[in-house]
Every structure is written in structure tokens, then in C-alpha cells.
Amino acid sequence: MYQANEKRYEHMKYLRCGRSGILMPRVALGLWHNFGSVDQYENMRALLFEAFDQGITHFDLANNYGPVYGSAEENFGRIMENDLRSYRDEILLSTKAGYDMWPGPYGNYGSRKYLISSLDQSLKRMKVDYVDIFYHHRPDPETPLEETMGALSDIVRQGKALYVGISNYKAEETKRAAEILRKNGTPLLIHQPRYNMFDRWIEDGLLTVLKEEGAGSIVFSPLAQGILTDKYLNGIPEGSRATRNHFLKSENITNTVLDKVRLLNQIASQRGQTLAEMSLSWVLRNDSVTTVLIGASKPEQIRENVRIVDNLYFTEEELNRIENILGN
Ligand SMILES: NC(=O)c1ccc[n+]([C@@H]2O[C@H](COP(=O)([O-])OP(=O)(O)OC[C@H]3O[C@@H](n4cnc5c(N)ncnc54)[C@H](OP(=O)(O)O)[C@@H]3O)[C@@H](O)[C@H]2O)c1
């Protein structure tokens, strides 16, 4: 039976999410990879326990994380039941619906029918009565936004989620969604976009909208799925995500990319960080991003990644050097 580390709150830093009262850990753990039915159960436990022992109070899931779809939630539910039940009130748990989940017209996108039935399924799989945050996973151009946001608001009223979030919405869509949610009395807590040194679209409008709306942000794939670490500098190591060649394709790890990674790695070591650490610190370099959402295949990666909360500061010179590398 797991017993949490008594010192778990001594190192992690927490920041309020937008204008809400909820404190988010600066580093959170996502269960997209390494928690499916194809993965090792004991490793999943080790990852969750390591994270929680490091003060990571937030775990991020989605209905379709696996493979197979639903299996990450099922595995999380098994660990919740067997090991984490007594810590439920210390855990901020999220799930999402928006992508393909089950066959037929009601298992995808953004209808009220899909969102409400999907969350009911997620709660059963995760063996919890409610989630803390429920997200619409991606915008649906064919469902009226009022319907999708209305479903999120009703889910909060039903007590099945405490807060609502959206993911992968562009700046303009976010503004409209936030307006509807505010009118409904269930304000937008958080947006979950992709953000890393190689993908900076949120700097072009979204962060401004979130600030205006008083919403926070939790950014995914901050290491570009592992590219922004030193792991691919000498080829593709056994067991790494690129060997699966599915979401991270080995053909995307080109020499041009690796040349940049090599230069970034030099700056990281001059800062006394690994490249993984510097890439994560850079994402949190100013407080416009609330939380960095990491993935991990090994507990050591979590231990390494949480070290960043002590080193989020960059000099102007470091930032300029990074800009020059990214811009070329
Ligand atoms: N909302 C959305 O649409 C969406 C989309 C994608 C992800 N997400 C969320 O964001 C979470 C994180 O995404 P992500 O997994 O792509 O994030 P990421 O942090 O960019 O990549 C994680 C991977 O990087 C490698 N890694 C992590 N720490 C490392 C270290 N210190 N040194 C070397 N390698 C390291 C590991 O890969 P190896 O397996 O190679 O060890 C790990 O699985 C997901 O779990 C999910 O919750 C959301």
C-alpha cells in the first residue's frame, strides 16, 4: 500500500490558475502515453507515486488515452482505488472529450450528447465521483459553441466537474467560449494548448486573450515529445517514444532540428541544467503560463523535471541566444 512522502509539499511551487482560487503545481503529469493497456502497470504506479511525492498534485487524462481508448483512465482508476483513495482531496484530476472515442455519430467532437455521456463513462473508469477539471478537447466547427459550452456548464452544475477547460482552441474561439461560459456562470478556468520552443503559436494572441479573460494555461508537449532533451542527439535510443513512430515520427528528428537541439544543449549546460530542464524552465519563464504539463516514461524523468521550479529565471542574454537559435 502506497504511503505518500511526508515532505511532498516542501519543494514544488504552486500558482493560482488565472483569476480563480485554485492553486496549480507549476509541473503536472499527463497520462497520454505509458498508461495504456499495452504498458506495465507497476511502472504506472511508480510514475504516479513519484509525481505525487514530488508535490505534483495534478494529473491530466482524456477519454481516449491508451491505447486502447479508455485504458489510461481504467489504469488510473485501479491505482486510485488501490493506492490513492485517501489522497483524493489532495489531487486535482482532469479529463477531456472531443476526439474520436466510440463508433457512431455520438462518440466524437462537441455535442451535448457526446460530452455528457463521455464524462459519465470516464468517472466510472477512473472510479471517482467527480473530476476537478473537464475539458472540451478540441473545437468542433459544426456544433454551436453555445451547445458545447452549455454542456460544460451543466456538467459543473451536476457536480460531475468542479471547473471547465478548453483545449486546442484558437485565440478568437477562446474569447467566444469564455464569454458564453461567463454568461452561464461557470467561468473558463483554463486552456490547454501545445507550447514549446519549437511551437510558439500561443504567443500570437492566445496568451493575451487568456489574461483578459482571467483564465490560466497548462501547456502540453513542452519537450516536443522528447525532442527538446539530449536523448536523440546520438540516434534514437531503445524504448524512446520515437521508436514507436506513431505520434512522434522518427523522420521529424532531422539534422536541422538536431543542430538546434545541440546548440540549445550548450546553453542548458552553461545554466547548470539538462536540456530537458531548460526547455521546461523556458516555458515557465514568465508567469503567463500557469503550469507545464509533462509526460514521462520513467520516474527519474519526473525527478529531473521537477528540479526546474528552482531555476525559472533567464538572463536577457540567454533569452537572446535562444531566440537566435530558434529563429535560424
Ligand atoms: N490537449 C491535447 O490535445 C494534448 C495533446 C498531447 C498531450 N497532452 C497532454 O500533455 C501531456 C504531456 O505531453 P507529452 O507527453 O507530449 O509531453 P512532453 O513532456 O513533451 O514529452 C514527454 C516525453 O518526453 C520524454 N521525457 C520526459 N522527460 C524527460 C527527460 N527528463 N529526459 C529525457 N526525456 C524525457 C519521455 O519520452 P520517452 O518515452 O522517449 O522516454 C516522455 O514520455 C500528455 O500526457 C497529455 O496529458 C494534451
The ligand as a Gaussian input file, in Angstrom:
#p B3LYP/6-31G(d) Opt

LIG

0 1
 N       -4.821000      18.559000     -25.062000
 C       -4.211000      17.892000     -26.012000
 O       -4.626000      17.874000     -27.170000
 C       -2.954000      17.150000     -25.655000
 C       -2.121000      16.632000     -26.656000
 C       -0.942000      15.988000     -26.273000
 C       -0.622000      15.876000     -24.920000
 N       -1.475000      16.373000     -23.971000
 C       -1.171000      16.235000     -22.535000
 O        0.146000      16.663000     -22.266000
 C        0.868000      15.624000     -21.604000
 C        2.319000      15.726000     -21.967000
 O        2.511000      15.595000     -23.369000
 P        3.819000      14.906000     -23.911000
 O        3.940000      13.545000     -23.317000
 O        3.849000      15.047000     -25.386000
 O        4.939000      15.865000     -23.211000
 P        6.473000      16.046000     -23.359000
 O        6.935000      16.420000     -21.976000
 O        6.797000      16.963000     -24.489000
 O        7.057000      14.613000     -23.754000
 C        7.140000      13.594000     -22.793000
 C        8.178000      12.566000     -23.197000
 O        9.481000      13.162000     -23.223000
 C       10.414000      12.263000     -22.680000
 N       10.987000      12.868000     -21.463000
 C       10.353000      13.442000     -20.412000
 N       11.226000      13.902000     -19.516000
 C       12.449000      13.628000     -19.996000
 C       13.757000      13.856000     -19.521000
 N       13.967000      14.480000     -18.360000
 N       14.804000      13.435000     -20.274000
 C       14.619000      12.809000     -21.451000
 N       13.379000      12.545000     -21.963000
 C       12.313000      12.962000     -21.241000
 C        9.689000      10.961000     -22.398000
 O        9.690000      10.193000     -23.597000
 P       10.315000       8.717000     -23.739000
 O        9.141000       7.837000     -23.835000
 O       11.077000       8.805000     -25.028000
 O       11.179000       8.455000     -22.538000
 C        8.290000      11.464000     -22.166000
 O        7.298000      10.475000     -22.337000
 C        0.155000      14.361000     -22.055000
 O        0.371000      13.265000     -21.183000
 C       -1.279000      14.811000     -22.041000
 O       -1.768000      14.805000     -20.699000
 C       -2.614000      17.010000     -24.320000

